[in-house]
Every structure is written in structure tokens, then in C-alpha cells.
């Protein structure tokens, strides 16, 4: 039969153009696509042979990959070619035109209909798992190939056909001499280009690594033809030197390149801890063992399974903005995306593992997974299951969970910005506090709260040691009220969005007014403070005038017991730690003025009152004002605003 020429249908032309211009983020995925198609063809033959014994597979079902024209191939002549073949269902002439010439008819619609009709005859196996998008990913071949030739023979047919295209908008079809059922795809490879990230796909290591990376868990053997060397054997009469100079005789043999071990589908009783650990190291590129793991299976409108690991150490790129994170996403044991960020929120990006669903399409839309409704459903479920497992670790093994928190707590705190899922993880937050030796949860804090306490009190600082020295803690310690310590840089950002937990408001003890004790005690303390404030009004005004450049207000405090003074931010105001962080990040932020609170019961305040009453014009008052302000800065761990002025005031008073 003569050669016929066809034009690609419009949608196929569009996809072909995208493929040639590298739609996919990595070029080696073409091999994943072709192996996936081959696996689907094997699935289809296996299914149809259950009811049609005339198309029983010829030999074991498998995929074979080999090269021609390359250095390590049997035929090293001619152009560099890569061949992927299978002994699956094959294609008829019409199917090759439809499957390889258009997107709308990929062979899947007809197959789904046939599966639906025969569903009752299938026992024990979900027939939907046999459905693939055969033909769609085929166009990715043109990412690496200048020309593609496909020989295919439909199982049970006496005819075979050859499809050829150079990706120029047309393809030809002619009779083929292929003798067995199945499909053989030959790619005439473009030259490898390191600058364009195009590897040499005649290289055995490149092929083996790509198969291992993307198709390791395909349920059929993927055989790779590899070059071997026979040992040199001395013939009769040859001396050692002659034997030494002889070239080893090459030969080629098939080696299985994939493990076929979908570990997440095997029974948990069949998988050892060692196998889990090795699998974790393989997918995470980690050197150590995971802290924990869990498996799950979800059935319903969307079916998927998963195997997730909690790492025991953080990767170096955990906090890098442009780093790739996420779980591996599989469909029918073929990896769709290696770092699928769409399956978990960013605040769980440290998790490693695999999620597989037969409901995910093996087509170009995998590059737009964030828009897939199935992915959104999977994300919600996987997130809930991950949080449930972390809670079980917290409950059953506090020591192990503490290690996880110390490693990934800063990442988990990012969840406060997630209005949809963030609240679910807050019970897992751990904090140090003014009472507990180790860590406490917010639930445990609430259990220890006194009857008169209606808020969760916290304080931020650069370290636990610095927080412990803060004068803001004094009144709380004196009344035996627990305060949460927040000593990580992210805490400053987190508390800008974290206002309430279990109907209890979170109150910074270094911001706004502090009212402690019962209602009667609060009222009495406030009346006493107001009276003292009114009595010392002129002195406070004088100090405010001396420090007007730095502070917004001077007032008497009811939060101090031992220290003479402290600085307080207004509710919702920026803390000095946050201000310093923002400036270190290069942001221009005007310094905010805070409130200077004085301890009316401190000896220093009494001396100031006496000095002011004796001589309101005394220069010592200005020196004392600057010293008190400087002391308050030092007490909270902040740098002095004017070190020279502070030093001069100190020397002047010491000299007097």
C-alpha cells in the first residue's frame, strides 16, 4: 500500500507546537510519557484478554528500551535513535490516525465505555485503574526528537502500520512489517545540548536514571538493553602480553531498570522498617532515617493512597523562597510530578512522601495541577491526615514530637496566615513559658490558668535569656501568672495575625495596659495608679519634655515591682524586635515612639520626686531622664538610642 499523508488536527497542532517549544519544565519527562503509554497498552491487553482468549499476550508483558546509533548500542551506525517498545494491545490503522493525530480521540473514550459495560465481569480489581490517557503524552517525544516513527500492530490483527512525522504539521501512514502485537516508537534524537538542559538519551546512565526517577514503580518490567564485556580468554599458543592487548568482546543483554515495588500499595505487614527507611532516603535525598511515617487510603468520589514521612532533620533549602518542595504525585504508578506543592500547604512543605490517585489525568494539564478539582480535594484530605498524625505523635510520644517541633516549628508557625486550615494546627504549637521546664501547648496553658485570668499572656524577645530579664515579667511573676515565651524571629510576624485561641485573646505583656487579678483588685490598682499619676503629673511632664524626641508618653506603671522603668508599645504597635528585623531586611521604617512607664514604688522615682520638688530647674533632672530611658532600653535588650548622651549623663552624675 502506498504512503498516505495526513495533516494534524488543529488541537494536535497546538499541542505539538507547545511540546517542541518545551512546554514541560524538564525535557526528560518524554520518557515518562512514553513508558506510561506503554504501560496503559499493557493494561488494555491484559483486560481485553480476559474475555477474548485470541489476543493472549505473547510472552510476559513488558516495556523495552534500547538505543541505536549511539556509542553503547549494538548498531552504532547511522543517526542516534532511542526505541521504546511494548507487547501490549497495539493500534489499528484508524486508531493510529485518531490516537496520534488528534487529542479529542485518544482511544480512551471508547475504552471507558467498554469497561463500563464489562464492569460486572471484573472481580476484585477496580477497572478504572486501567484507564490512561493513551496518546496524549506522546507528543512530548518532539521535545527531544527531530523525527518520530511508530510501528504498531493491533492484537489479533494481521496488519501492522507505520506512522511517521517530523513535527511539521503532517504525518504519514504506510504498511509495516511488524510481526508481533504491540507498539514500537523510534525517536530520531536531536543533538544533546547542555545549555538547553537536553541530555544524551543514548547514554545508559541517563536512561537508567530517568527510568528510576519517573517510572520505578510501574507494575510491568521496564527492560533496558545494556552493553557488557566478555572476559578475555587466552587461546592456545597466546602469551600473556597478547592476551593483555586483546579487546574484550562486547555483548548486549536486557536488565530490568525499575523495581516494580510500589511500596505504598503493599500490605504494611509485608514492608520492613528498613525498606521504608531506604524508600524515604531515595525520595528525600536524605542521609538519615525519618522521624516517623504513616500511610492512608481514601475511597469515595476520589480514590487515592499515600505514604508520608516526617523527616528527622531539615534540608538546607527549607527556608529558601525559590526552593522546590512537595510530595511526589503518581497516577497508576507513574510519577506525574516530583515536587507537587499543590498537595500540601506551604507550612507543611517539610513533609516527604508519595500520593497516588487513579483519578489524576496523565495529560498536559498536570502542569496546571493547582486548578484541578481532584487535587484540591486531595490537598484538604492529606492536610487533615497529616495534622491528625502529628497530633498522635504529640499525644503518644511527647519527646519525639518535641524534636519535630524544634526542627520544623518555625515552618508550622507560618500557618497562622492560612485562614482556611491554619487554626487546625494551633493545638500543635509548643512554647516555653515562665512556669514550665520544657515546652507547653496552649491547651495545657489554659488548663493551668487561674479563675480570674481571661487572657493568654505572652512576651516576645530575641532569646529566652533576654526574656527572663525583662522587667515586664515582674508583676506576672509576683502574682504567679504564667507567660508564654516567644523567642524566634518568626514569632514577631506570627503574632501580627494570631489574636485568639479557644475564645481566649492573646495579650502581649509589653503592649498596652496590663490589668491583673480579680475585678476588685484591678479596679483598686488602677485607682491607686491614677491618683499617683495625678500627683506626679508635673514631674512626668518634665521627663516627657526631656525625652520628647524618643517617647510618646510618660506614665506610672502597675506592671513593675522591682525595676524602675520599662518601655511599652501601644496595642497593635510594632515591637522593637520587629522594627529591627524590618530594617535588617532593608525596609525603611520610621522609628516608632513608645510609652515610658515608671515604677511609682521604686526608690529612684521617690528620689526624682524629691529632686523635682526641691529644684524644678535642676540639670540633674534631664540627666536622670536620659539615664532612666537608657536603662529601660538595656533591660529589654534594645540598643541605646543615643549612646554618647547616655554616657555623658552617667559620667556627669557619677562626678557629682
URJO-V469418 format. One record per pair of residues at least 6 apart in sequence whose C-alpha atoms are under 8 Angstrom apart, sorted by the first residue. I is the first residue (numbers start at 0). J is the second residue. Records with the same first field share a line. If there is no record, write none. Layout:
I=J / J
//
This chain:
0=173 / 174
1=173 / 174
2=171 / 172 / 173 / 174
3=171 / 172 / 173
4=169 / 170 / 171 / 172
5=169 / 170 / 171 / 172
6=100 / 168 / 169 / 170
7=100 / 101 / 168 / 169 / 170
8=100 / 101
9=101
10=101 / 102
11=100 / 101 / 102
12=168
14=138
15=138 / 139 / 141 / 166
18=138 / 139 / 140 / 141 / 142
19=139 / 141 / 142 / 166
20=142
21=142
23=366
25=196
26=142 / 143 / 196 / 197
27=197 / 198 / 209
28=139 / 213
29=136 / 137 / 139 / 140 / 142 / 143
30=140 / 209 / 210
31=209 / 210 / 213 / 214 / 333 / 334
32=136 / 137 / 139
33=83 / 136 / 137 / 140
34=62 / 83 / 214
35=214 / 333
36=131 / 132 / 133 / 134 / 136 / 137
37=62 / 84 / 85 / 87 / 182
38=62 / 87 / 217 / 219
39=129 / 130 / 131 / 133
40=85 / 87 / 88 / 89 / 133 / 181
41=60 / 61 / 85 / 86 / 87 / 88
42=87 / 129
43=87 / 88 / 129
44=54 / 55 / 56 / 87 / 88 / 154
45=55 / 56
47=54
48=54 / 55 / 56
53=155
54=154 / 155
56=86 / 87
57=86 / 179 / 180
60=85 / 86 / 87 / 219 / 220
61=85 / 86 / 219 / 220 / 221 / 222
62=83 / 84 / 85 / 86 / 219 / 220 / 221 / 222
63=82 / 83 / 84 / 85 / 221 / 222 / 223 / 224
64=81 / 82 / 83 / 84 / 221 / 222 / 223 / 224
65=72 / 81 / 82 / 83 / 223 / 224 / 225
66=72 / 73 / 79 / 80 / 81 / 82 / 201 / 224
67=73 / 74 / 75 / 76 / 77 / 78 / 79 / 80 / 81 / 82 / 201
68=74 / 75 / 76 / 77 / 78 / 79 / 80
69=75 / 76 / 78 / 79 / 80 / 201 / 202
70=201 / 202
71=201 / 202 / 203 / 225 / 226
72=201 / 225 / 226
73=226 / 251
78=187 / 188
79=187 / 188 / 201
80=185 / 186 / 187 / 188 / 201
81=185 / 186 / 187 / 188 / 200 / 201
82=183 / 184 / 185 / 186
83=183 / 184 / 185
84=181 / 182 / 183 / 184
85=181 / 182 / 183
86=179 / 180 / 181 / 182
87=154 / 180 / 181 / 182
88=153 / 154 / 180 / 181
89=151 / 152 / 153 / 154 / 180 / 181 / 182
90=151 / 152 / 153 / 154 / 181 / 182
91=151 / 152 / 153 / 158 / 159 / 160
92=159 / 160
94=106
95=162
97=104 / 105 / 106
98=104 / 105 / 106 / 133 / 134 / 135
99=105 / 134 / 135 / 137
100=170
102=134 / 135
105=132 / 133 / 134 / 135
106=132 / 133 / 134
107=130 / 131 / 132 / 133
110=130
111=127 / 130
114=126 / 127
118=126
127=357
128=331 / 357
131=360 / 361
132=360 / 361 / 362
135=361 / 362 / 363
136=361 / 362 / 363
140=147 / 186
141=147 / 166
143=186 / 188 / 189 / 197
144=186 / 187 / 188 / 189
145=165 / 166 / 186 / 187 / 188 / 189
146=163 / 164 / 165 / 166 / 186 / 187 / 188
147=163 / 164 / 165 / 184 / 185 / 186 / 187
148=161 / 162 / 163 / 164 / 184 / 185 / 186
149=161 / 162 / 163 / 182 / 183 / 184 / 185
150=159 / 160 / 161 / 162 / 175 / 177 / 182 / 183 / 184
151=159 / 160 / 161 / 175 / 177 / 180 / 181 / 182 / 183
152=158 / 159 / 160 / 177 / 178 / 179 / 180 / 181 / 182
153=159 / 180 / 181
154=180 / 181
155=180
156=180
158=174 / 175
159=174 / 175 / 176 / 177 / 178
160=172 / 173 / 174 / 175 / 176 / 177
161=172 / 173 / 174 / 175
162=170 / 171 / 172 / 173
163=170 / 171 / 172
164=170 / 171
188=200
190=199
191=197 / 198 / 199 / 200
192=198
198=205
199=205
200=206
203=225
207=223 / 256
210=256 / 257
211=256 / 257
213=333 / 334 / 335
214=257 / 332 / 333 / 334
215=256 / 257 / 258 / 259 / 260 / 333
216=257 / 258 / 259 / 260 / 261 / 332 / 333
217=257 / 259 / 261 / 331 / 332 / 333
218=259 / 260 / 261 / 332
219=259
220=255 / 256 / 257 / 258 / 259
221=255 / 256 / 257
222=253 / 254 / 255 / 256 / 257
223=253 / 254 / 255 / 256
224=251 / 252 / 253 / 254
225=251 / 252 / 253 / 254
226=249 / 250 / 251 / 252
227=249 / 250 / 251 / 252
228=247 / 248 / 249 / 250
229=247 / 248 / 249 / 250
230=247 / 248
231=242 / 245 / 246 / 247 / 248
232=242
233=239 / 242
261=332
262=270 / 275
263=294 / 304 / 305 / 306 / 353
264=304
276=288 / 289
279=285 / 288 / 289 / 308 / 351 / 352
280=286 / 287 / 288
282=351 / 352
283=351 / 352
287=311 / 312
288=310 / 311
289=308 / 309 / 310 / 311
290=308 / 309 / 310 / 311 / 399 / 403
291=308 / 309 / 310 / 311
292=306 / 307 / 308 / 309
293=306 / 307 / 308 / 388
294=304 / 305 / 306 / 307
295=304 / 305 / 306
296=302 / 303 / 304 / 305
297=303 / 304
301=356 / 358 / 373
302=356 / 357 / 358
303=354 / 355 / 356 / 357 / 358 / 377
304=354 / 355 / 356
305=352 / 353 / 354 / 355
306=352 / 353 / 354
307=350 / 351 / 352 / 353
308=350 / 351 / 352
309=349 / 350 / 351 / 403
310=349 / 350 / 351
311=402 / 403 / 406
312=406
313=349 / 406 / 407
316=322
317=349
323=338 / 340
324=338 / 339 / 340 / 348 / 349
325=337 / 338 / 339 / 340 / 341 / 342 / 343 / 348 / 349 / 350 / 351
326=337 / 338 / 339 / 340 / 342 / 343 / 350 / 351 / 352 / 353 / 354
327=334 / 335 / 336 / 337 / 338 / 339 / 351 / 352 / 353 / 354
328=334 / 335 / 336 / 337 / 338 / 339 / 353 / 354 / 355
329=335 / 336 / 353 / 354 / 355 / 356
330=355 / 356 / 357 / 358 / 359 / 360 / 361
331=355 / 356 / 357
332=355
335=361 / 365
336=365
340=348
341=368 / 369 / 374 / 375 / 378
342=374 / 375 / 377 / 378 / 381 / 382
343=378 / 379 / 381 / 382
344=378 / 382
346=410 / 411 / 412 / 413 / 414
347=410 / 411
349=407
358=373
359=373
368=374
369=375
386=423 / 424
389=400 / 427
390=427
392=399 / 400
393=399 / 400 / 401 / 427
401=429 / 438
404=428 / 429
408=428 / 429
409=487 / 489
411=424 / 428
412=428 / 489 / 490 / 493
413=493
414=420 / 421 / 422 / 424
415=421 / 422 / 493 / 496 / 497
416=493 / 496
426=440 / 441 / 442
427=440
428=440 / 441
429=438 / 439 / 440 / 441
430=438 / 439 / 440 / 441 / 483 / 484 / 485
431=437 / 438 / 439 / 483 / 484 / 485
432=438 / 439 / 481 / 482 / 483 / 484
433=467 / 476 / 481 / 482 / 483 / 484
434=481 / 482
441=500
444=455 / 481
445=455
448=480 / 481
449=480
451=516 / 517 / 518
452=515 / 516
453=503 / 504
454=503 / 504 / 505 / 506
455=482 / 483 / 503 / 504 / 505 / 506
456=481 / 482 / 483 / 505 / 506 / 507 / 508
457=482 / 483 / 484 / 485 / 505 / 506 / 507 / 508
458=466 / 482 / 483 / 484 / 485 / 507 / 508 / 509
459=466 / 484 / 485 / 486 / 490 / 491 / 507
460=466 / 484 / 485 / 486 / 487 / 576
461=486 / 487 / 488 / 576
462=486 / 487
463=484 / 485 / 486
465=635 / 636
466=484 / 486 / 635
468=634 / 635
469=634 / 635
470=559 / 561 / 562 / 564 / 565 / 634 / 635
471=508 / 509 / 558 / 559 / 565
472=482 / 508 / 558 / 559
473=558 / 559 / 560 / 561
474=557 / 558 / 559 / 560
475=481 / 482 / 515 / 558
477=560
478=516
488=580
491=574 / 576 / 577
492=577
495=571
497=505
498=504 / 505 / 506
499=505
509=566 / 567 / 568
510=567 / 568 / 569 / 570 / 571 / 572
511=567 / 568 / 569 / 570
513=557 / 558
514=521
515=521
524=557
525=557
528=555 / 556 / 557
531=555 / 599
532=554 / 555
535=608
538=608 / 611
539=553 / 554
540=553
542=553 / 620 / 621 / 624
543=550 / 551 / 552 / 553
545=621 / 624 / 625
546=624 / 625
549=592 / 593
550=592 / 593 / 594 / 595
551=592 / 593 / 594 / 595
552=593 / 594 / 595
553=594 / 595 / 596 / 597
554=594 / 595 / 596 / 597
555=596 / 597 / 598 / 599
556=596 / 597 / 598 / 599
557=598
559=565 / 597 / 598
560=598 / 600 / 601
561=601
562=598 / 601
563=597 / 598 / 601 / 602 / 603 / 604 / 627
564=595 / 596 / 597 / 598 / 627 / 628 / 630 / 631
565=595 / 596 / 597 / 628 / 631 / 632 / 634 / 635
566=593 / 594 / 595 / 596 / 631 / 632
567=593 / 594 / 595 / 596
568=574 / 593 / 594
569=593 / 594
573=591
575=637
578=588 / 590
581=587 / 588
582=588
595=628
597=604
598=604
599=605
607=620 / 623
610=617 / 620
611=617 / 620
619=652
622=648 / 649 / 651 / 652
623=648
625=644 / 645 / 648
626=645 / 648 / 649
629=639 / 640 / 645
632=638 / 639
633=639
639=645
//
